[in-house]
Amino acid sequence: MAKQQTFGDKGKKKAGDTKISVKVIKAFRSDKGTVKYMERFVKVDDIGQVDKIDFSR
């Protein structure tokens, strides 16, 4: 069997996505007073937008 895809072809496919994946962790207090953490992966255009991300429980 001949190889269908070269290494160069794989690189061309991934070049279209310009967003950066960032893991955001938010800490909050529960009703009992314990600290809980919520984490989420978010895609942003620029790393400076990380401070502006807001998500709720």
N, C-alpha and C positions, 0 to 999 in steps of 0.2 A: 504494500500500500504506500502510495506517495503522500508526503506531508502536504496538507491542504493549507496550512496557515503558517506564516513565518513570524519571527519575533518582531519584525518591523510592522507587520499588520496588527499585532496586538497593541502596540503603542499608539497607533493611530486612532483606535477606538476609544481609548481612555482620555484623549486630549480634549474632548468636547466638554467635559464637566469641569467648570472653573470654581465651583463652590468648595468650601472647606468644611469637613465634618468635625464637630466639636462636641465633647461630652460635658453637659452642664449638670452640676449637682447643687441642689437647693436643700438647705436645712430648715426645719420648722419644728415648733413645739406642738406636741399633741395635747389633747384635753387633760390627760393625766400628768403632764409636765415633762414627759420624756422627749428627747430629741429624736426626730425621725428624718431620714434623708430620702429625697426623690431625685432620680437621675434620668436624663433623657439625652439622646443624640439629636443634635440640631445641625442643619447645614446653613452656613452663612457665607456671604460674598466676601466679607472682609473681617479680619480678626478683631478689629475695633468695634464691631457690632455685638460682641459677646456681652458687654456691660448693659446693653439695651434689651436683652432677651428677658422676657417675663412670662412665666407659666405658673399656673396655680395647681393646687391639689386636685 
